[in-house]
């Protein structure tokens, strides 16, 4: 099942990006 591994990798990187974006947005809010 190579597709399953691939999906897991995509989900992991997506959640990392999501966390980074959230963190970035929080920082923008605090600066104003």
Biopython code that builds the backbone (N, CA, C, O; Angstrom):
import numpy as np
from Bio.PDB.StructureBuilder import StructureBuilder

atoms = [
    (1, "UNK", "N", (0.843, -1.211, 0.000)),
    (1, "UNK", "CA", (0.000, 0.000, 0.000)),
    (1, "UNK", "C", (0.876, 1.257, 0.000)),
    (1, "UNK", "O", (1.076, 1.883, 1.041)),
    (2, "UNK", "N", (1.383, 1.611, -1.149)),
    (2, "UNK", "CA", (2.237, 2.794, -1.218)),
    (2, "UNK", "C", (1.402, 4.073, -1.098)),
    (2, "UNK", "O", (1.866, 5.076, -0.555)),
    (3, "UNK", "N", (0.187, 4.028, -1.601)),
    (3, "UNK", "CA", (-0.671, 5.218, -1.554)),
    (3, "UNK", "C", (-0.902, 5.660, -0.113)),
    (3, "UNK", "O", (-0.931, 6.857, 0.175)),
    (4, "UNK", "N", (-1.067, 4.700, 0.789)),
    (4, "UNK", "CA", (-1.331, 5.030, 2.184)),
    (4, "UNK", "C", (-0.158, 5.801, 2.797)),
    (4, "UNK", "O", (-0.357, 6.794, 3.496)),
    (5, "UNK", "N", (1.060, 5.336, 2.529)),
    (5, "UNK", "CA", (2.248, 6.028, 3.058)),
    (5, "UNK", "C", (2.311, 7.448, 2.508)),
    (5, "UNK", "O", (2.604, 8.403, 3.227)),
    (6, "UNK", "N", (2.030, 7.556, 1.222)),
    (6, "UNK", "CA", (2.092, 8.845, 0.544)),
    (6, "UNK", "C", (1.083, 9.812, 1.167)),
    (6, "UNK", "O", (1.376, 10.987, 1.390)),
    (7, "UNK", "N", (-0.113, 9.282, 1.441)),
    (7, "UNK", "CA", (-1.151, 10.121, 2.042)),
    (7, "UNK", "C", (-0.732, 10.569, 3.433)),
    (7, "UNK", "O", (-0.962, 11.715, 3.822)),
    (8, "UNK", "N", (-0.116, 9.663, 4.179)),
    (8, "UNK", "CA", (0.326, 10.002, 5.530)),
    (8, "UNK", "C", (1.361, 11.117, 5.483)),
    (8, "UNK", "O", (1.329, 12.043, 6.293)),
    (9, "UNK", "N", (2.277, 11.020, 4.528)),
    (9, "UNK", "CA", (3.303, 12.065, 4.391)),
    (9, "UNK", "C", (2.649, 13.400, 4.066)),
    (9, "UNK", "O", (3.010, 14.428, 4.638)),
    (10, "UNK", "N", (1.700, 13.385, 3.158)),
    (10, "UNK", "CA", (1.020, 14.633, 2.767)),
    (10, "UNK", "C", (0.280, 15.222, 3.968)),
    (10, "UNK", "O", (0.333, 16.429, 4.202)),
    (11, "UNK", "N", (-0.403, 14.374, 4.724)),
    (11, "UNK", "CA", (-1.136, 14.867, 5.893)),
    (11, "UNK", "C", (-0.181, 15.479, 6.906)),
    (11, "UNK", "O", (-0.477, 16.518, 7.495)),
    (12, "UNK", "N", (0.957, 14.843, 7.109)),
    (12, "UNK", "CA", (1.932, 15.342, 8.081)),
    (12, "UNK", "C", (2.454, 16.710, 7.655)),
    (12, "UNK", "O", (2.530, 17.631, 8.469)),
    (13, "UNK", "N", (2.814, 16.841, 6.384)),
    (13, "UNK", "CA", (3.340, 18.133, 5.931)),
    (13, "UNK", "C", (2.241, 19.186, 5.921)),
    (13, "UNK", "O", (2.511, 20.358, 6.181)),
    (14, "UNK", "N", (1.014, 18.791, 5.627)),
    (14, "UNK", "CA", (-0.090, 19.754, 5.622)),
    (14, "UNK", "C", (-0.325, 20.296, 7.027)),
    (14, "UNK", "O", (-0.545, 21.495, 7.201)),
    (15, "UNK", "N", (-0.280, 19.422, 8.030)),
    (15, "UNK", "CA", (-0.510, 19.893, 9.391)),
    (15, "UNK", "C", (0.632, 20.791, 9.845)),
    (15, "UNK", "O", (0.413, 21.733, 10.605)),
    (16, "UNK", "N", (1.851, 20.508, 9.385)),
    (16, "UNK", "CA", (2.984, 21.376, 9.738)),
    (16, "UNK", "C", (2.767, 22.765, 9.157)),
    (16, "UNK", "O", (2.960, 23.770, 9.841)),
    (17, "UNK", "N", (2.368, 22.815, 7.902)),
    (17, "UNK", "CA", (2.120, 24.103, 7.238)),
    (17, "UNK", "C", (0.983, 24.829, 7.941)),
    (17, "UNK", "O", (1.044, 26.041, 8.144)),
    (18, "UNK", "N", (-0.053, 24.084, 8.313)),
    (18, "UNK", "CA", (-1.208, 24.673, 8.988)),
    (18, "UNK", "C", (-0.783, 25.308, 10.307)),
    (18, "UNK", "O", (-1.195, 26.423, 10.628)),
    (19, "UNK", "N", (0.049, 24.589, 11.074)),
    (19, "UNK", "CA", (0.524, 25.128, 12.347)),
    (19, "UNK", "C", (1.354, 26.379, 12.119)),
    (19, "UNK", "O", (1.222, 27.366, 12.843)),
    (20, "UNK", "N", (2.212, 26.328, 11.103)),
    (20, "UNK", "CA", (3.077, 27.476, 10.814)),
    (20, "UNK", "C", (2.233, 28.692, 10.432)),
    (20, "UNK", "O", (2.498, 29.805, 10.886)),
    (21, "UNK", "N", (1.220, 28.475, 9.601)),
    (21, "UNK", "CA", (0.356, 29.582, 9.185)),
    (21, "UNK", "C", (-0.401, 30.152, 10.377)),
    (21, "UNK", "O", (-0.544, 31.368, 10.499)),
    (22, "UNK", "N", (-0.882, 29.285, 11.248)),
    (22, "UNK", "CA", (-1.622, 29.756, 12.416)),
    (22, "UNK", "C", (-0.712, 30.593, 13.303)),
    (22, "UNK", "O", (-1.098, 31.655, 13.791)),
    (23, "UNK", "N", (0.505, 30.092, 13.501)),
    (23, "UNK", "CA", (1.484, 30.792, 14.329)),
    (23, "UNK", "C", (1.776, 32.172, 13.741)),
    (23, "UNK", "O", (1.835, 33.172, 14.458)),
    (24, "UNK", "N", (1.958, 32.202, 12.418)),
    (24, "UNK", "CA", (2.233, 33.447, 11.705)),
    (24, "UNK", "C", (1.071, 34.428, 11.880)),
    (24, "UNK", "O", (1.289, 35.612, 12.140)),
    (25, "UNK", "N", (-0.153, 33.938, 11.738)),
    (25, "UNK", "CA", (-1.328, 34.797, 11.881)),
    (25, "UNK", "C", (-1.442, 35.340, 13.296)),
    (25, "UNK", "O", (-1.806, 36.500, 13.487)),
    (26, "UNK", "N", (-1.134, 34.517, 14.288)),
    (26, "UNK", "CA", (-1.180, 34.976, 15.677)),
    (26, "UNK", "C", (-0.173, 36.104, 15.871)),
    (26, "UNK", "O", (-0.474, 37.107, 16.519)),
    (27, "UNK", "N", (1.014, 35.938, 15.313)),
    (27, "UNK", "CA", (2.039, 36.972, 15.451)),
    (27, "UNK", "C", (1.589, 38.268, 14.794)),
    (27, "UNK", "O", (1.827, 39.350, 15.332)),
    (28, "UNK", "N", (0.946, 38.171, 13.645)),
    (28, "UNK", "CA", (0.457, 39.372, 12.961)),
    (28, "UNK", "C", (-0.575, 40.088, 13.823)),
    (28, "UNK", "O", (-0.573, 41.317, 13.905)),
    (29, "UNK", "N", (-1.453, 39.329, 14.462)),
    (29, "UNK", "CA", (-2.491, 39.927, 15.307)),
    (29, "UNK", "C", (-1.846, 40.698, 16.456)),
    (29, "UNK", "O", (-2.243, 41.823, 16.760)),
    (30, "UNK", "N", (-0.851, 40.084, 17.087)),
    (30, "UNK", "CA", (-0.242, 40.708, 18.258)),
    (30, "UNK", "C", (0.537, 41.971, 17.903)),
    (30, "UNK", "O", (0.683, 42.865, 18.736)),
    (31, "UNK", "N", (1.033, 42.050, 16.685)),
    (31, "UNK", "CA", (1.813, 43.234, 16.303)),
    (31, "UNK", "C", (0.927, 44.469, 16.166)),
    (31, "UNK", "O", (1.395, 45.580, 16.412)),
    (32, "UNK", "N", (-0.320, 44.310, 15.785)),
    (32, "UNK", "CA", (-1.176, 45.481, 15.550)),
    (32, "UNK", "C", (-1.719, 46.056, 16.847)),
    (32, "UNK", "O", (-2.456, 47.042, 16.824)),
]
sb = StructureBuilder()
sb.init_structure("model")
sb.init_model(0)
sb.init_chain("A")
sb.init_seg("    ")
for serial, (resi, resn, name, xyz) in enumerate(atoms, 1):
    if name == "N":
        sb.init_residue(resn, " ", resi, " ")
    sb.init_atom(name, np.array(xyz, "f"), 0.0, 1.0, " ", f" {name:<3s}", serial, name[0])
structure = sb.get_structure()
